[in-house]
């Protein structure tokens, strides 16, 4: 990965609407919840089908921003492995899967419990 961090992720996220990008791979880029919020909040009007944020530090807040926008997005493959999303972030993702297009989901290494 690179080190685009939150500022780079915000710049990308804020320009996703109505773009033709279908695959966005930002794994291992030191992105926190602020950058992830910009990406998540712009998913609904984007063409993104594959989103890979593996190995960042998005936490529960970043996972919520992605999860709360899944239903009206085009996302089919979502990789949030190794992001410390915990139970709270996983619940929001899980609660939004039913009406989404998700076919592949990786939440490994996120300290998620049985709840």
Secondary structure by P-SEA (a helix, b strand, c coil): cccccaaaaaaaaaacccccccccccccccccaaaaaaaaaacccccccbbbbccccccaaaaaaaaaacccccccbbbbccccccaaaaaaaaaaccccccccccccccccccc
